[in-house]
Amino acid sequence: MAKQDFTALIGKAKENQIKTPIQKVVPIKEKKDEVLFSLHIPAEKLKALKIISAEKDVSLKSLINSAIDEKYFAE
């Protein structure tokens, strides 16, 4: 087998550089009337809340917000 000259092939590959398309990501701007709030609660209470939210098939956020609404904002 004869050795092949790869320099011509390399030169040809360098000439035909592929331009990778760039995707522009534009976030959807939604105005939410929410603020991030963090607090410390006992681990066992958090575990129990997660179980309750799973049983009721609602998010933990929704569960806590509805409990706050019922306790402090019910008329």
N, CA, C, O and CB atoms as a CASP TS submission, in Angstrom:
PFRMAT TS
TARGET T0000
AUTHOR 0000-0000-0000
METHOD Language model
MODEL 1
PARENT N/A
ATOM      1  N   MET     1       0.826  -1.178   0.000  1.00  0.00           N
ATOM      2  CA  MET     1       0.000   0.000   0.000  1.00  0.00           C
ATOM      3  C   MET     1       0.878   1.252   0.000  1.00  0.00           C
ATOM      4  O   MET     1       1.864   1.346   0.731  1.00  0.00           O
ATOM      5  CB  MET     1      -0.944  -0.008   1.205  1.00  0.00           C
ATOM      6  N   ALA     2       0.500   2.180  -0.817  1.00  0.00           N
ATOM      7  CA  ALA     2       1.254   3.420  -0.909  1.00  0.00           C
ATOM      8  C   ALA     2       0.693   4.416   0.101  1.00  0.00           C
ATOM      9  O   ALA     2      -0.499   4.435   0.408  1.00  0.00           O
ATOM     10  CB  ALA     2       1.203   4.000  -2.351  1.00  0.00           C
ATOM     11  N   LYS     3       1.607   5.239   0.601  1.00  0.00           N
ATOM     12  CA  LYS     3       1.178   6.273   1.535  1.00  0.00           C
ATOM     13  C   LYS     3       0.372   7.321   0.783  1.00  0.00           C
ATOM     14  O   LYS     3       0.739   7.729  -0.319  1.00  0.00           O
ATOM     15  CB  LYS     3       2.394   6.921   2.248  1.00  0.00           C
ATOM     16  N   GLN     4      -0.717   7.746   1.383  1.00  0.00           N
ATOM     17  CA  GLN     4      -1.537   8.767   0.744  1.00  0.00           C
ATOM     18  C   GLN     4      -1.110  10.144   1.242  1.00  0.00           C
ATOM     19  O   GLN     4      -0.699  10.307   2.390  1.00  0.00           O
ATOM     20  CB  GLN     4      -3.042   8.524   1.025  1.00  0.00           C
ATOM     21  N   ASP     5      -1.215  11.121   0.358  1.00  0.00           N
ATOM     22  CA  ASP     5      -0.882  12.489   0.724  1.00  0.00           C
ATOM     23  C   ASP     5      -2.139  13.152   1.285  1.00  0.00           C
ATOM     24  O   ASP     5      -3.066  13.477   0.543  1.00  0.00           O
ATOM     25  CB  ASP     5      -0.319  13.284  -0.501  1.00  0.00           C
ATOM     26  N   PHE     6      -2.156  13.345   2.586  1.00  0.00           N
ATOM     27  CA  PHE     6      -3.326  13.910   3.241  1.00  0.00           C
ATOM     28  C   PHE     6      -3.319  15.439   3.272  1.00  0.00           C
ATOM     29  O   PHE     6      -4.315  16.049   3.661  1.00  0.00           O
ATOM     30  CB  PHE     6      -3.422  13.379   4.642  1.00  0.00           C
ATOM     31  N   THR     7      -2.220  16.062   2.872  1.00  0.00           N
ATOM     32  CA  THR     7      -2.163  17.525   2.930  1.00  0.00           C
ATOM     33  C   THR     7      -3.190  18.162   2.006  1.00  0.00           C
ATOM     34  O   THR     7      -3.784  19.183   2.354  1.00  0.00           O
ATOM     35  CB  THR     7      -0.764  18.015   2.566  1.00  0.00           C
ATOM     36  N   ALA     8      -3.405  17.581   0.846  1.00  0.00           N
ATOM     37  CA  ALA     8      -4.402  18.131  -0.077  1.00  0.00           C
ATOM     38  C   ALA     8      -5.797  17.991   0.522  1.00  0.00           C
ATOM     39  O   ALA     8      -6.622  18.896   0.405  1.00  0.00           O
ATOM     40  CB  ALA     8      -4.331  17.420  -1.453  1.00  0.00           C
ATOM     41  N   LEU     9      -6.051  16.881   1.149  1.00  0.00           N
ATOM     42  CA  LEU     9      -7.348  16.655   1.771  1.00  0.00           C
ATOM     43  C   LEU     9      -7.562  17.611   2.949  1.00  0.00           C
ATOM     44  O   LEU     9      -8.660  18.142   3.122  1.00  0.00           O
ATOM     45  CB  LEU     9      -7.468  15.197   2.238  1.00  0.00           C
ATOM     46  N   ILE    10      -6.534  17.830   3.749  1.00  0.00           N
ATOM     47  CA  ILE    10      -6.622  18.750   4.875  1.00  0.00           C
ATOM     48  C   ILE    10      -6.848  20.171   4.378  1.00  0.00           C
ATOM     49  O   ILE    10      -7.653  20.907   4.947  1.00  0.00           O
ATOM     50  CB  ILE    10      -5.351  18.679   5.735  1.00  0.00           C
ATOM     51  N   GLY    11      -6.154  20.553   3.338  1.00  0.00           N
ATOM     52  CA  GLY    11      -6.327  21.883   2.756  1.00  0.00           C
ATOM     53  C   GLY    11      -7.739  22.081   2.235  1.00  0.00           C
ATOM     54  O   GLY    11      -8.317  23.156   2.396  1.00  0.00           O
ATOM     55  N   LYS    12      -8.292  21.061   1.619  1.00  0.00           N
ATOM     56  CA  LYS    12      -9.651  21.143   1.101  1.00  0.00           C
ATOM     57  C   LYS    12     -10.662  21.262   2.247  1.00  0.00           C
ATOM     58  O   LYS    12     -11.645  21.995   2.135  1.00  0.00           O
ATOM     59  CB  LYS    12      -9.967  19.912   0.233  1.00  0.00           C
ATOM     60  N   ALA    13     -10.426  20.556   3.329  1.00  0.00           N
ATOM     61  CA  ALA    13     -11.312  20.621   4.484  1.00  0.00           C
ATOM     62  C   ALA    13     -11.253  22.001   5.136  1.00  0.00           C
ATOM     63  O   ALA    13     -12.271  22.504   5.612  1.00  0.00           O
ATOM     64  CB  ALA    13     -10.943  19.535   5.504  1.00  0.00           C
ATOM     65  N   LYS    14     -10.070  22.615   5.160  1.00  0.00           N
ATOM     66  CA  LYS    14      -9.934  23.951   5.743  1.00  0.00           C
ATOM     67  C   LYS    14     -10.635  24.998   4.900  1.00  0.00           C
ATOM     68  O   LYS    14     -11.139  25.983   5.440  1.00  0.00           O
ATOM     69  CB  LYS    14      -8.467  24.314   5.900  1.00  0.00           C
ATOM     70  N   GLU    15     -10.680  24.807   3.584  1.00  0.00           N
ATOM     71  CA  GLU    15     -11.355  25.753   2.697  1.00  0.00           C
ATOM     72  C   GLU    15     -12.862  25.752   2.911  1.00  0.00           C
ATOM     73  O   GLU    15     -13.507  26.798   2.846  1.00  0.00           O
ATOM     74  CB  GLU    15     -11.041  25.427   1.247  1.00  0.00           C
ATOM     75  N   ASN    16     -13.406  24.594   3.162  1.00  0.00           N
ATOM     76  CA  ASN    16     -14.854  24.444   3.301  1.00  0.00           C
ATOM     77  C   ASN    16     -15.268  24.400   4.773  1.00  0.00           C
ATOM     78  O   ASN    16     -15.808  23.403   5.251  1.00  0.00           O
ATOM     79  CB  ASN    16     -15.328  23.175   2.584  1.00  0.00           C
ATOM     80  N   GLN    17     -15.005  25.490   5.471  1.00  0.00           N
ATOM     81  CA  GLN    17     -15.390  25.525   6.872  1.00  0.00           C
ATOM     82  C   GLN    17     -16.905  25.641   6.977  1.00  0.00           C
ATOM     83  O   GLN    17     -17.535  26.450   6.297  1.00  0.00           O
ATOM     84  CB  GLN    17     -14.697  26.696   7.607  1.00  0.00           C
ATOM     85  N   ILE    18     -17.465  24.821   7.837  1.00  0.00           N
ATOM     86  CA  ILE    18     -18.907  24.813   8.046  1.00  0.00           C
ATOM     87  C   ILE    18     -19.249  25.879   9.068  1.00  0.00           C
ATOM     88  O   ILE    18     -18.666  25.929  10.151  1.00  0.00           O
ATOM     89  CB  ILE    18     -19.407  23.414   8.510  1.00  0.00           C
ATOM     90  N   LYS    19     -20.194  26.727   8.714  1.00  0.00           N
ATOM     91  CA  LYS    19     -20.636  27.747   9.655  1.00  0.00           C
ATOM     92  C   LYS    19     -21.770  27.158  10.498  1.00  0.00           C
ATOM     93  O   LYS    19     -22.816  26.760   9.987  1.00  0.00           O
ATOM     94  CB  LYS    19     -21.099  29.049   8.908  1.00  0.00           C
ATOM     95  N   THR    20     -21.525  27.120  11.774  1.00  0.00           N
ATOM     96  CA  THR    20     -22.518  26.577  12.688  1.00  0.00           C
ATOM     97  C   THR    20     -23.607  27.626  12.907  1.00  0.00           C
ATOM     98  O   THR    20     -23.305  28.767  13.256  1.00  0.00           O
ATOM     99  CB  THR    20     -21.866  26.154  14.039  1.00  0.00           C
ATOM    100  N   PRO    21     -24.862  27.251  12.707  1.00  0.00           N
ATOM    101  CA  PRO    21     -25.929  28.229  12.929  1.00  0.00           C
ATOM    102  C   PRO    21     -26.033  28.573  14.410  1.00  0.00           C
ATOM    103  O   PRO    21     -25.889  27.707  15.273  1.00  0.00           O
ATOM    104  CB  PRO    21     -27.277  27.692  12.408  1.00  0.00           C
ATOM    105  N   ILE    22     -26.284  29.836  14.688  1.00  0.00           N
ATOM    106  CA  ILE    22     -26.410  30.294  16.061  1.00  0.00           C
ATOM    107  C   ILE    22     -27.875  30.615  16.322  1.00  0.00           C
ATOM    108  O   ILE    22     -28.496  31.399  15.604  1.00  0.00           O
ATOM    109  CB  ILE    22     -25.503  31.533  16.334  1.00  0.00           C
ATOM    110  N   GLN    23     -28.403  29.999  17.352  1.00  0.00           N
ATOM    111  CA  GLN    23     -29.799  30.208  17.709  1.00  0.00           C
ATOM    112  C   GLN    23     -29.881  31.304  18.754  1.00  0.00           C
ATOM    113  O   GLN    23     -29.191  31.260  19.772  1.00  0.00           O
ATOM    114  CB  GLN    23     -30.447  28.900  18.228  1.00  0.00           C
ATOM    115  N   LYS    24     -30.722  32.278  18.496  1.00  0.00           N
ATOM    116  CA  LYS    24     -30.906  33.353  19.452  1.00  0.00           C
ATOM    117  C   LYS    24     -32.071  32.999  20.366  1.00  0.00           C
ATOM    118  O   LYS    24     -33.177  32.716  19.907  1.00  0.00           O
ATOM    119  CB  LYS    24     -31.150  34.706  18.732  1.00  0.00           C
ATOM    120  N   VAL    25     -31.802  33.021  21.666  1.00  0.00           N
ATOM    121  CA  VAL    25     -32.826  32.693  22.655  1.00  0.00           C
ATOM    122  C   VAL    25     -33.322  33.992  23.263  1.00  0.00           C
ATOM    123  O   VAL    25     -32.550  34.758  23.840  1.00  0.00           O
ATOM    124  CB  VAL    25     -32.276  31.729  23.759  1.00  0.00           C
ATOM    125  N   VAL    26     -34.607  34.228  23.127  1.00  0.00           N
ATOM    126  CA  VAL    26     -35.208  35.434  23.666  1.00  0.00           C
ATOM    127  C   VAL    26     -36.192  35.019  24.755  1.00  0.00           C
ATOM    128  O   VAL    26     -37.175  34.334  24.473  1.00  0.00           O
ATOM    129  CB  VAL    26     -35.913  36.270  22.547  1.00  0.00           C
ATOM    130  N   PRO    27     -35.936  35.430  25.999  1.00  0.00           N
ATOM    131  CA  PRO    27     -36.852  35.035  27.073  1.00  0.00           C
ATOM    132  C   PRO    27     -38.199  35.733  26.932  1.00  0.00           C
ATOM    133  O   PRO    27     -38.288  36.874  26.479  1.00  0.00           O
ATOM    134  CB  PRO    27     -36.239  35.351  28.442  1.00  0.00           C
ATOM    135  N   ILE    28     -39.223  35.027  27.326  1.00  0.00           N
ATOM    136  CA  ILE    28     -40.564  35.593  27.327  1.00  0.00           C
ATOM    137  C   ILE    28     -40.708  36.415  28.598  1.00  0.00           C
ATOM    138  O   ILE    28     -40.523  35.917  29.708  1.00  0.00           O
ATOM    139  CB  ILE    28     -41.665  34.477  27.235  1.00  0.00           C
ATOM    140  N   LYS    29     -41.036  37.659  28.413  1.00  0.00           N
ATOM    141  CA  LYS    29     -41.151  38.542  29.569  1.00  0.00           C
ATOM    142  C   LYS    29     -42.592  38.548  30.057  1.00  0.00           C
ATOM    143  O   LYS    29     -43.484  39.110  29.422  1.00  0.00           O
ATOM    144  CB  LYS    29     -40.685  39.979  29.222  1.00  0.00           C
ATOM    145  N   GLU    30     -42.791  37.913  31.193  1.00  0.00           N
ATOM    146  CA  GLU    30     -44.105  37.886  31.816  1.00  0.00           C
ATOM    147  C   GLU    30     -44.015  38.620  33.140  1.00  0.00           C
ATOM    148  O   GLU    30     -43.108  38.383  33.937  1.00  0.00           O
ATOM    149  CB  GLU    30     -44.612  36.427  32.015  1.00  0.00           C
ATOM    150  N   LYS    31     -44.934  39.484  33.357  1.00  0.00           N
ATOM    151  CA  LYS    31     -44.977  40.178  34.640  1.00  0.00           C
ATOM    152  C   LYS    31     -45.730  39.300  35.623  1.00  0.00           C
ATOM    153  O   LYS    31     -46.924  39.046  35.465  1.00  0.00           O
ATOM    154  CB  LYS    31     -45.647  41.585  34.512  1.00  0.00           C
ATOM    155  N   LYS    32     -45.021  38.848  36.628  1.00  0.00           N
ATOM    156  CA  LYS    32     -45.656  38.050  37.671  1.00  0.00           C
ATOM    157  C   LYS    32     -45.686  38.871  38.943  1.00  0.00           C
ATOM    158  O   LYS    32     -44.721  39.556  39.284  1.00  0.00           O
ATOM    159  CB  LYS    32     -44.910  36.701  37.894  1.00  0.00           C
ATOM    160  N   ASP    33     -46.772  38.794  39.615  1.00  0.00           N
ATOM    161  CA  ASP    33     -46.918  39.522  40.860  1.00  0.00           C
ATOM    162  C   ASP    33     -46.460  38.624  42.008  1.00  0.00           C
ATOM    163  O   ASP    33     -47.195  38.386  42.966  1.00  0.00           O
ATOM    164  CB  ASP    33     -48.386  39.990  41.064  1.00  0.00           C
ATOM    165  N   GLU    34     -45.236  38.139  41.886  1.00  0.00           N
ATOM    166  CA  GLU    34     -44.677  37.232  42.889  1.00  0.00           C
ATOM    167  C   GLU    34     -43.276  37.678  43.260  1.00  0.00           C
ATOM    168  O   GLU    34     -42.567  38.292  42.463  1.00  0.00           O
ATOM    169  CB  GLU    34     -44.660  35.779  42.372  1.00  0.00           C
ATOM    170  N   VAL    35     -42.893  37.357  44.487  1.00  0.00           N
ATOM    171  CA  VAL    35     -41.561  37.651  44.986  1.00  0.00           C
ATOM    172  C   VAL    35     -41.010  36.390  45.622  1.00  0.00           C
ATOM    173  O   VAL    35     -41.733  35.676  46.316  1.00  0.00           O
ATOM    174  CB  VAL    35     -41.578  38.833  46.000  1.00  0.00           C
ATOM    175  N   LEU    36     -39.739  36.110  45.391  1.00  0.00           N
ATOM    176  CA  LEU    36     -39.095  34.950  45.999  1.00  0.00           C
ATOM    177  C   LEU    36     -38.920  35.188  47.491  1.00  0.00           C
ATOM    178  O   LEU    36     -38.444  36.244  47.907  1.00  0.00           O
ATOM    179  CB  LEU    36     -37.731  34.661  45.331  1.00  0.00           C
ATOM    180  N   PHE    37     -39.308  34.199  48.297  1.00  0.00           N
ATOM    181  CA  PHE    37     -39.219  34.306  49.752  1.00  0.00           C
ATOM    182  C   PHE    37     -38.708  32.977  50.298  1.00  0.00           C
ATOM    183  O   PHE    37     -39.258  31.920  49.986  1.00  0.00           O
ATOM    184  CB  PHE    37     -40.606  34.679  50.385  1.00  0.00           C
ATOM    185  N   SER    38     -37.678  33.031  51.095  1.00  0.00           N
ATOM    186  CA  SER    38     -37.102  31.808  51.671  1.00  0.00           C
ATOM    187  C   SER    38     -37.262  31.825  53.184  1.00  0.00           C
ATOM    188  O   SER    38     -37.221  32.879  53.819  1.00  0.00           O
ATOM    189  CB  SER    38     -35.604  31.665  51.287  1.00  0.00           C
ATOM    190  N   LEU    39     -37.443  30.645  53.743  1.00  0.00           N
ATOM    191  CA  LEU    39     -37.536  30.543  55.191  1.00  0.00           C
ATOM    192  C   LEU    39     -37.028  29.173  55.624  1.00  0.00           C
ATOM    193  O   LEU    39     -36.933  28.237  54.830  1.00  0.00           O
ATOM    194  CB  LEU    39     -38.994  30.774  55.675  1.00  0.00           C
ATOM    195  N   HIS    40     -36.711  29.091  56.892  1.00  0.00           N
ATOM    196  CA  HIS    40     -36.250  27.832  57.471  1.00  0.00           C
ATOM    197  C   HIS    40     -37.406  27.190  58.216  1.00  0.00           C
ATOM    198  O   HIS    40     -38.049  27.821  59.055  1.00  0.00           O
ATOM    199  CB  HIS    40     -35.034  28.055  58.417  1.00  0.00           C
ATOM    200  N   ILE    41     -37.665  25.910  57.897  1.00  0.00           N
ATOM    201  CA  ILE    41     -38.665  25.143  58.635  1.00  0.00           C
ATOM    202  C   ILE    41     -38.035  23.806  59.000  1.00  0.00           C
ATOM    203  O   ILE    41     -37.095  23.362  58.341  1.00  0.00           O
ATOM    204  CB  ILE    41     -39.985  24.946  57.796  1.00  0.00           C
ATOM    205  N   PRO    42     -38.543  23.165  60.041  1.00  0.00           N
ATOM    206  CA  PRO    42     -37.983  21.867  60.424  1.00  0.00           C
ATOM    207  C   PRO    42     -38.096  20.851  59.280  1.00  0.00           C
ATOM    208  O   PRO    42     -39.073  20.844  58.532  1.00  0.00           O
ATOM    209  CB  PRO    42     -38.697  21.331  61.676  1.00  0.00           C
ATOM    210  N   ALA    43     -37.090  20.007  59.165  1.00  0.00           N
ATOM    211  CA  ALA    43     -37.023  19.030  58.077  1.00  0.00           C
ATOM    212  C   ALA    43     -38.224  18.098  58.060  1.00  0.00           C
ATOM    213  O   ALA    43     -38.728  17.754  56.991  1.00  0.00           O
ATOM    214  CB  ALA    43     -35.754  18.216  58.188  1.00  0.00           C
ATOM    215  N   GLU    44     -38.683  17.689  59.229  1.00  0.00           N
ATOM    216  CA  GLU    44     -39.826  16.772  59.306  1.00  0.00           C
ATOM    217  C   GLU    44     -41.112  17.428  58.803  1.00  0.00           C
ATOM    218  O   GLU    44     -41.941  16.771  58.174  1.00  0.00           O
ATOM    219  CB  GLU    44     -40.019  16.288  60.746  1.00  0.00           C
ATOM    220  N   LYS    45     -41.279  18.734  59.082  1.00  0.00           N
ATOM    221  CA  LYS    45     -42.467  19.440  58.585  1.00  0.00           C
ATOM    222  C   LYS    45     -42.423  19.561  57.065  1.00  0.00           C
ATOM    223  O   LYS    45     -43.443  19.400  56.394  1.00  0.00           O
ATOM    224  CB  LYS    45     -42.574  20.840  59.226  1.00  0.00           C
ATOM    225  N   LEU    46     -41.254  19.843  56.531  1.00  0.00           N
ATOM    226  CA  LEU    46     -41.115  19.938  55.078  1.00  0.00           C
ATOM    227  C   LEU    46     -41.414  18.598  54.417  1.00  0.00           C
ATOM    228  O   LEU    46     -42.092  18.539  53.391  1.00  0.00           O
ATOM    229  CB  LEU    46     -39.703  20.411  54.701  1.00  0.00           C
ATOM    230  N   LYS    47     -40.907  17.532  55.009  1.00  0.00           N
ATOM    231  CA  LYS    47     -41.171  16.188  54.485  1.00  0.00           C
ATOM    232  C   LYS    47     -42.663  15.887  54.497  1.00  0.00           C
ATOM    233  O   LYS    47     -43.201  15.345  53.531  1.00  0.00           O
ATOM    234  CB  LYS    47     -40.413  15.131  55.304  1.00  0.00           C
ATOM    235  N   ALA    48     -43.333  16.240  55.598  1.00  0.00           N
ATOM    236  CA  ALA    48     -44.776  16.005  55.700  1.00  0.00           C
ATOM    237  C   ALA    48     -45.542  16.835  54.673  1.00  0.00           C
ATOM    238  O   ALA    48     -46.494  16.347  54.064  1.00  0.00           O
ATOM    239  CB  ALA    48     -45.273  16.333  57.116  1.00  0.00           C
ATOM    240  N   LEU    49     -45.127  18.092  54.480  1.00  0.00           N
ATOM    241  CA  LEU    49     -45.781  18.946  53.486  1.00  0.00           C
ATOM    242  C   LEU    49     -45.607  18.393  52.073  1.00  0.00           C
ATOM    243  O   LEU    49     -46.538  18.444  51.269  1.00  0.00           O
ATOM    244  CB  LEU    49     -45.222  20.368  53.561  1.00  0.00           C
ATOM    245  N   LYS    50     -44.427  17.869  51.771  1.00  0.00           N
ATOM    246  CA  LYS    50     -44.185  17.273  50.451  1.00  0.00           C
ATOM    247  C   LYS    50     -45.080  16.055  50.235  1.00  0.00           C
ATOM    248  O   LYS    50     -45.604  15.855  49.139  1.00  0.00           O
ATOM    249  CB  LYS    50     -42.701  16.873  50.300  1.00  0.00           C
ATOM    250  N   ILE    51     -45.255  15.249  51.267  1.00  0.00           N
ATOM    251  CA  ILE    51     -46.119  14.069  51.167  1.00  0.00           C
ATOM    252  C   ILE    51     -47.567  14.493  50.940  1.00  0.00           C
ATOM    253  O   ILE    51     -48.264  13.924  50.101  1.00  0.00           O
ATOM    254  CB  ILE    51     -46.007  13.199  52.443  1.00  0.00           C
ATOM    255  N   ILE    52     -48.017  15.502  51.698  1.00  0.00           N
ATOM    256  CA  ILE    52     -49.395  16.000  51.541  1.00  0.00           C
ATOM    257  C   ILE    52     -49.602  16.549  50.142  1.00  0.00           C
ATOM    258  O   ILE    52     -50.630  16.284  49.520  1.00  0.00           O
ATOM    259  CB  ILE    52     -49.710  17.089  52.588  1.00  0.00           C
ATOM    260  N   SER    53     -48.637  17.314  49.636  1.00  0.00           N
ATOM    261  CA  SER    53     -48.787  17.889  48.296  1.00  0.00           C
ATOM    262  C   SER    53     -48.809  16.802  47.228  1.00  0.00           C
ATOM    263  O   SER    53     -49.518  16.925  46.228  1.00  0.00           O
ATOM    264  CB  SER    53     -47.653  18.881  48.009  1.00  0.00           C
ATOM    265  N   ALA    54     -48.041  15.747  47.434  1.00  0.00           N
ATOM    266  CA  ALA    54     -48.050  14.634  46.473  1.00  0.00           C
ATOM    267  C   ALA    54     -49.376  13.886  46.516  1.00  0.00           C
ATOM    268  O   ALA    54     -49.906  13.495  45.476  1.00  0.00           O
ATOM    269  CB  ALA    54     -46.891  13.664  46.760  1.00  0.00           C
ATOM    270  N   GLU    55     -49.913  13.687  47.723  1.00  0.00           N
ATOM    271  CA  GLU    55     -51.200  13.000  47.859  1.00  0.00           C
ATOM    272  C   GLU    55     -52.338  13.796  47.238  1.00  0.00           C
ATOM    273  O   GLU    55     -53.256  13.220  46.653  1.00  0.00           O
ATOM    274  CB  GLU    55     -51.501  12.735  49.326  1.00  0.00           C
ATOM    275  N   LYS    56     -52.282  15.117  47.362  1.00  0.00           N
ATOM    276  CA  LYS    56     -53.327  15.976  46.804  1.00  0.00           C
ATOM    277  C   LYS    56     -53.071  16.331  45.341  1.00  0.00           C
ATOM    278  O   LYS    56     -53.893  16.985  44.699  1.00  0.00           O
ATOM    279  CB  LYS    56     -53.442  17.246  47.622  1.00  0.00           C
ATOM    280  N   ASP    57     -51.919  15.894  44.820  1.00  0.00           N
ATOM    281  CA  ASP    57     -51.523  16.147  43.433  1.00  0.00           C
ATOM    282  C   ASP    57     -51.477  17.644  43.117  1.00  0.00           C
ATOM    283  O   ASP    57     -51.963  18.089  42.078  1.00  0.00           O
ATOM    284  CB  ASP    57     -52.486  15.446  42.476  1.00  0.00           C
ATOM    285  N   VAL    58     -50.885  18.406  44.032  1.00  0.00           N
ATOM    286  CA  VAL    58     -50.662  19.840  43.838  1.00  0.00           C
ATOM    287  C   VAL    58     -49.198  20.132  44.157  1.00  0.00           C
ATOM    288  O   VAL    58     -48.526  19.347  44.826  1.00  0.00           O
ATOM    289  CB  VAL    58     -51.626  20.703  44.741  1.00  0.00           C
ATOM    290  N   SER    59     -48.724  21.260  43.672  1.00  0.00           N
ATOM    291  CA  SER    59     -47.338  21.625  43.965  1.00  0.00           C
ATOM    292  C   SER    59     -47.216  22.078  45.418  1.00  0.00           C
ATOM    293  O   SER    59     -48.194  22.486  46.044  1.00  0.00           O
ATOM    294  CB  SER    59     -46.848  22.740  43.005  1.00  0.00           C
ATOM    295  N   LEU    60     -46.015  21.998  45.929  1.00  0.00           N
ATOM    296  CA  LEU    60     -45.752  22.446  47.293  1.00  0.00           C
ATOM    297  C   LEU    60     -46.027  23.939  47.406  1.00  0.00           C
ATOM    298  O   LEU    60     -46.561  24.401  48.414  1.00  0.00           O
ATOM    299  CB  LEU    60     -44.295  22.128  47.706  1.00  0.00           C
ATOM    300  N   LYS    61     -45.667  24.686  46.384  1.00  0.00           N
ATOM    301  CA  LYS    61     -45.934  26.126  46.345  1.00  0.00           C
ATOM    302  C   LYS    61     -47.430  26.407  46.446  1.00  0.00           C
ATOM    303  O   LYS    61     -47.856  27.266  47.219  1.00  0.00           O
ATOM    304  CB  LYS    61     -45.369  26.743  45.057  1.00  0.00           C
ATOM    305  N   SER    62     -48.208  25.693  45.678  1.00  0.00           N
ATOM    306  CA  SER    62     -49.662  25.877  45.684  1.00  0.00           C
ATOM    307  C   SER    62     -50.254  25.497  47.036  1.00  0.00           C
ATOM    308  O   SER    62     -51.145  26.179  47.541  1.00  0.00           O
ATOM    309  CB  SER    62     -50.315  25.045  44.571  1.00  0.00           C
ATOM    310  N   LEU    63     -49.765  24.422  47.615  1.00  0.00           N
ATOM    311  CA  LEU    63     -50.253  23.977  48.918  1.00  0.00           C
ATOM    312  C   LEU    63     -50.001  25.031  49.994  1.00  0.00           C
ATOM    313  O   LEU    63     -50.896  25.355  50.774  1.00  0.00           O
ATOM    314  CB  LEU    63     -49.587  22.657  49.311  1.00  0.00           C
ATOM    315  N   ILE    64     -48.800  25.555  50.031  1.00  0.00           N
ATOM    316  CA  ILE    64     -48.448  26.553  51.042  1.00  0.00           C
ATOM    317  C   ILE    64     -49.225  27.846  50.809  1.00  0.00           C
ATOM    318  O   ILE    64     -49.716  28.450  51.762  1.00  0.00           O
ATOM    319  CB  ILE    64     -46.931  26.831  51.026  1.00  0.00           C
ATOM    320  N   ASN    65     -49.342  28.279  49.547  1.00  0.00           N
ATOM    321  CA  ASN    65     -50.087  29.506  49.263  1.00  0.00           C
ATOM    322  C   ASN    65     -51.554  29.384  49.632  1.00  0.00           C
ATOM    323  O   ASN    65     -52.143  30.332  50.151  1.00  0.00           O
ATOM    324  CB  ASN    65     -49.960  29.865  47.801  1.00  0.00           C
ATOM    325  N   SER    66     -52.151  28.229  49.370  1.00  0.00           N
ATOM    326  CA  SER    66     -53.563  28.054  49.726  1.00  0.00           C
ATOM    327  C   SER    66     -53.743  28.024  51.249  1.00  0.00           C
ATOM    328  O   SER    66     -54.745  28.524  51.761  1.00  0.00           O
ATOM    329  CB  SER    66     -54.118  26.757  49.099  1.00  0.00           C
ATOM    330  N   ALA    67     -52.791  27.446  51.970  1.00  0.00           N
ATOM    331  CA  ALA    67     -52.869  27.427  53.437  1.00  0.00           C
ATOM    332  C   ALA    67     -52.762  28.848  54.000  1.00  0.00           C
ATOM    333  O   ALA    67     -53.474  29.198  54.942  1.00  0.00           O
ATOM    334  CB  ALA    67     -51.749  26.531  54.030  1.00  0.00           C
ATOM    335  N   ILE    68     -51.876  29.663  53.426  1.00  0.00           N
ATOM    336  CA  ILE    68     -51.739  31.057  53.861  1.00  0.00           C
ATOM    337  C   ILE    68     -53.021  31.830  53.561  1.00  0.00           C
ATOM    338  O   ILE    68     -53.497  32.612  54.383  1.00  0.00           O
ATOM    339  CB  ILE    68     -50.529  31.731  53.167  1.00  0.00           C
ATOM    340  N   ASP    69     -53.569  31.598  52.374  1.00  0.00           N
ATOM    341  CA  ASP    69     -54.824  32.275  52.006  1.00  0.00           C
ATOM    342  C   ASP    69     -55.953  31.917  52.962  1.00  0.00           C
ATOM    343  O   ASP    69     -56.695  32.793  53.406  1.00  0.00           O
ATOM    344  CB  ASP    69     -55.226  31.912  50.571  1.00  0.00           C
ATOM    345  N   GLU    70     -56.086  30.632  53.279  1.00  0.00           N
ATOM    346  CA  GLU    70     -57.154  30.181  54.178  1.00  0.00           C
ATOM    347  C   GLU    70     -56.987  30.752  55.587  1.00  0.00           C
ATOM    348  O   GLU    70     -57.963  31.146  56.225  1.00  0.00           O
ATOM    349  CB  GLU    70     -57.181  28.652  54.239  1.00  0.00           C
ATOM    350  N   LYS    71     -55.758  30.793  56.057  1.00  0.00           N
ATOM    351  CA  LYS    71     -55.509  31.226  57.437  1.00  0.00           C
ATOM    352  C   LYS    71     -55.584  32.746  57.606  1.00  0.00           C
ATOM    353  O   LYS    71     -56.165  33.231  58.577  1.00  0.00           O
ATOM    354  CB  LYS    71     -54.147  30.736  57.889  1.00  0.00           C
ATOM    355  N   TYR    72     -55.007  33.494  56.678  1.00  0.00           N
ATOM    356  CA  TYR    72     -54.860  34.930  56.889  1.00  0.00           C
ATOM    357  C   TYR    72     -55.683  35.823  55.959  1.00  0.00           C
ATOM    358  O   TYR    72     -55.878  37.001  56.258  1.00  0.00           O
ATOM    359  CB  TYR    72     -53.444  35.284  56.746  1.00  0.00           C
ATOM    360  N   PHE    73     -56.163  35.290  54.848  1.00  0.00           N
ATOM    361  CA  PHE    73     -56.840  36.147  53.879  1.00  0.00           C
ATOM    362  C   PHE    73     -58.259  35.730  53.577  1.00  0.00           C
ATOM    363  O   PHE    73     -58.871  36.271  52.656  1.00  0.00           O
ATOM    364  CB  PHE    73     -56.070  36.177  52.619  1.00  0.00           C
ATOM    365  N   ALA    74     -58.802  34.788  54.320  1.00  0.00           N
ATOM    366  CA  ALA    74     -60.186  34.363  54.110  1.00  0.00           C
ATOM    367  C   ALA    74     -61.105  35.393  54.757  1.00  0.00           C
ATOM    368  O   ALA    74     -60.837  35.898  55.848  1.00  0.00           O
ATOM    369  CB  ALA    74     -60.441  32.931  54.700  1.00  0.00           C
ATOM    370  N   GLU    75     -62.165  35.681  54.072  1.00  0.00           N
ATOM    371  CA  GLU    75     -63.093  36.690  54.621  1.00  0.00           C
ATOM    372  C   GLU    75     -64.264  36.037  55.309  1.00  0.00           C
ATOM    373  O   GLU    75     -65.140  36.729  55.826  1.00  0.00           O
ATOM    374  CB  GLU    75     -63.600  37.618  53.519  1.00  0.00           C
TER
END
